[in-house]
Amino acid sequence: MDIKKTLLSPEKLKPLYEDALQLKFGKMFTDYMFTLNYAEGKGWYGPEIKPYQPLALDPACAVFHYGQEIFEGQKAYKSKNNEILLFRPEENAARFNRSMKRMSMPEIPVEDFLYYETELIKLEERWIPTLKGTSLYIRPTGIATEPALGVKPSSEYLFFIILSPVGAYYSSGFKPCSLWVSTEYARAGEGGTGAAKAGGNYGGSLAATAEALRKGYNQVLWLDSKEHRFVEEVGAMNIFFVMDNKLVTPPLAGTILPGITRKSLLQLAKDLGIEPVERMISIDEVVDGISAGKVTEIFGAGTAAVISPVGKICFKDKEYVINNNETGPWAQKFF
């Protein structure tokens, strides 16, 4: 569908950031946003690029009461030749639709998704920072907007995209982070929405994240909900272990987000000379492996953080240090 465009006069455009290296993650937003509406019996309609603005939603909207909301996270970069680059955007579009389907929301054709976001990004090209470690973060989102109470799928939806120029996800930059293992909380259970990028997954994780921060750690390392024994993922990324010279990560079994960066590392590993292995990993195997020198590196992988080395893990009030709390060679190579 053709996109309606409501453009600002040059003097009404926002001033650009003064120093890209000082950009905070997700704090600044560009001039425009994209919106697309859905109505049952009509389908998706009314694609529009318009000035960034608040949404006007009825207090009875289904998203507020029944949690039908999903999102994606992507990044745009500039090449040395000043081209706009996206990293495997078709994978994000496909995952967005899988999340939509899991949350009983209508899908958007992949080619339409890509057309809408690239048109918005081209219009906002001036916002793409070019310094190392910076990018333009892309946040496509879907919400239920029918103003009616009752536990059922909404008959109306809104799809929107906003953009944010960002620096590093962690303020410390590409340095080892620390993880606290939660043995009380769980991120997702079998048969739940753990594989969907749904807002509720993150809302339910905040209490454990706050506890990790109080204890002096950056993120939570989640274990399975049934036994609190097997490693699953970190709050903002998938997790990888270099064990016995193999790249090991937990398998996708419905409780772990199928990360685009995760998938990419498993493909890259073979070319870089390390065997990728997807298997269940107990937290006892991890901490014993660190102590015995079998686990030589741990790092997370995700769109926001890209590659995030892990220097310390706290499990049952005991701290385990990996690779002298320094970035390891595999994390550096993948980064």
N, C-alpha and C positions, 0 to 999 in steps of 0.2 A: 504494500500500500504506500502511496505517496505520503510523505511526511509534511504536515503543516508546520511552518516555521514562523515563530514570532520573535523577531530580533530586536535587540537593544541598539540605540544610537551609540556611537563610539564613546561619547562622554559619560554614558551611564554604565560602561563596563567596569568591573572591579579592578583595582590596582593589583598587579602581580606581586608575589612574594619578593622580598628584597634579597634574601639569601636562602637558596634552595637547601643548603646544608642544615639550616635551622628549622626546616619544616617538621612539624609534629605529625604523627600518623593520624589521619582522619579528622583533622581539626579545621582545615580550610577547604572550601568548596568553590567550584568554578561558576561561571555566569549562567550556564544553561542546564536544563535537565530534560529527559525524555519521558513522556507518559503515553500509555496505551490502555484502553478500557476494554472490558469484556462484559457482555450480558448474555444470559442464557437464551438460546434461540437466535441470537444475533452474531455471536462469536466475538472475536477481537476487532476493535474498530477505533478510529480516531487517533492515529499516531501523531504525536505533536512534540516538537522541540520548542521549549519556551523558557523564559527567565526562571532561574532557580527560585523557588518560593515554597512556603508552607503548604501542606495538603489540607484541604477542607473535607473532614470526615464526620459522618453522623456518629453520635455517641453509642448508637446501637450496632455499629459496624461489626461484622462477624470476627474480624481480626482481633478486636479487643477482648472478645468473650470466649472464642473457641480456638484461637491460636493458628489459624490458617495463614502462615507467613513463611516464605523461604527467600533465600538470597544467594548471590554468588560473589566471588571476589576475584578480580583480574587486575592486570597491570598493563599500561602502555608505556613504551620506551621510544627513544629516538636513536636511530642508527648513526654511524659516522657520516653517512651520506644524507642525513636529515630526513630519513624515511620514518614513518610511524610504524612501530612493530608491536604486535600482540603475541603472547606466548600461548599457542595451541587453543585459540578461542573457541573452536568448534567443540573441544572437550568440555569447556565450561557450559556452552549452550546445551549440550547433551545432558550434562549432569543437572543443570537447572530444570530440564524437563523431567528427569527421573525424580527429582525432589518434588516438583509440582504434582506428578502422578501419585507419589506416596502420600501427599497431603490432600488428595482428592481435588486438585486444582487443574484447570485446563492448560494444556501444553501450548507452547509457541513454536512454530516451525523453526528449526535451526537456522535456515537461511534468512528468515525474517529477523530473528534475534541478532544475528551477526550484522545484518544491514542496518538495523536501528542503532546499535551501539557504535558502529564505525562511522555512521553519519554524524552522530553526536561528537565523537572524538575528533573527527576532522574539523568540525566547527570550533572545537576548543583546543586546537593544536598549540596555541601559544602558552597553554598551561602545562605542557609536558616538560618537566625539568630534565636537564641533560647531564648533570653532575653524577658521578659514580655513586651508586647506592640510593638514587632517587628515581621516582617514576610517577606516573599518573594512575592512581588507584581507581578502579571501576567497580561500582556497586549496583548491579542489577537486582531488583527486588520485586517480589510478587506478594500482594496482600488481598484478603477477602474484604469486600466493601459493602455487601448487602446489609441494609439497616433493618435487621430482624433478629429477634432472639429465638433460639431453638437449636438444638444440637443436630446440625445437618450441614452438608457442604453449601457454601454460599452460592448464590445465583449471579453474583456480580464480583468482578475483580479489577484490580489496578496493577499494571506492570509499570515500573519506573526505573530509570537509570540516573544515578548521580555520579559525579567525578570529583576526585580530591587529589591534588598534588601532594606527594608524601616523601618523607625521608625514610630512614630505617625504622622497622617495626619496633625494635628494642632501642631505647635511647642510648644504650651502651655500644650499639653498632654490631659489627661482626666479631663478637667476643662470646666465650662460653656463658651460657645461662645455667640456672640451677633449677632442679625439679624436686617437688615434694610429692611423695607417693601417698595418695589417699586410700585408706583402708576402710573408711566409713561410708563415703559417698560413692555413687556410680554415675557415669555419664549417660549410659544407654544400656538397655536390656534387649535380649533376644526377642525379635518380633516387633521391636519399637521403631523409632524414627532415627536411630543413630547414623544410618547411611544417607539420610537426607540432610541438606544444609538448611535446617529449619531453626528459626530463632529460639524456639523453646529449648532446644538442646543446649544452647549457650546460656539462656536464662537459668536453667537448672544447674549449671556448673559454677555459678558465681559465688555461692557460699564456700565451696571448697577452694576456689581461687583466692578468695579473701583470706582464708585461713593460711594458705601457702604464703601469701604476701606478709601476713603478720609474723610468720615464722622466718621470714627473710629469704624466701625462694620466689623465683619468677613465675613459675607455672606449675600446674598439677599434672602428674603422670597418672593417668587413669588405669585402673584394673577392671577386669570383667565383673559384672554385677552378680553373677551366680556364686562364684567362689572367692572373689577378691584375691585372685591368685595370678591370673594371666594378664600381661601387659596389653593394653589396647592402643591408646594414643595420648597425645598431650592436648591441652585445651585449645591451642591454636594451630596445631600441626600434627602430621603423622610422625612416627618415631622409627629410627633406624639404629641398629647395633652392628659394629664391626666385631665379629666373633669368630675366632679361629680362621681369620683371613677370608671370611665370607660376609656379605652384606645381608643382614637378617632383619626382617620386619614382620609384624603380625599380619595374618591373612585377613582379607575382607570377608566378613561373615555376617553382615547386616548390622553390626554395632559400631563399625568404624567408617568414617567418611572416606570415600574413594578419592583421594587427593590426586589432582592433576600432576603436581610436582612429584608425589609419591610414584605414580605410574611412570613418569619420565625418568626418575632415578633408576628404577628397576630395568628400564630399557637401556639406559646409559651404562649401567654397571658392566654389562657384558663387553662393551666396546672399550671400557677403561681397564678391564683386566681383573675384576672381582666378581665372584659368583653371587648372584642374587638369590636369596632363599626367603620364601614366605612360609612361616610356620608359627605355631603358638609358642610363646616364650613366657615362662613363669618369672615373677619378680625375684624369686629365690635364685633362679639360674642367672639372672642379671647381676645381683649383688655378689653372689659367690664368684661369678666370672670376673667381676671387677677386682675382687680381692685376690684371685688367682692369676690375674694378668691375661685372662682369655678374652675379656671384653676390653678392647683397646680404644674404641671410640663409640660415642653415642651422639647422634644429632637428629634434630627435627627437620621436617621439610613441609613447606606450605607456601601458598602464594604471598601471603603477607610478610612472613619472616624469611622466605626463600630457603636458605639453609641456616639452621641455628645450632651451633655446636653446644653440647651439654658438658659442663665441667664438674657438676656435683649432683648427686641424688641423695635425698633423705628418705629412709625407709625405717619405720618404727623407731624414730628418734636417733637413728644412727646414720652418719653421713659417709658417703662413699665418693671418693674423688677419682675422676676419670682423666687419664693422660695429663696428670699434674695440673688439672684445671686449665689446660691450654687447648687451642684449636688443633685438631688432628689432621693428618695429611689427606685423608679421604674426604672429610668435610670441606677442606680447602679446595680439593680438586673438583668436587661436585659443584661447589659454589662458583 
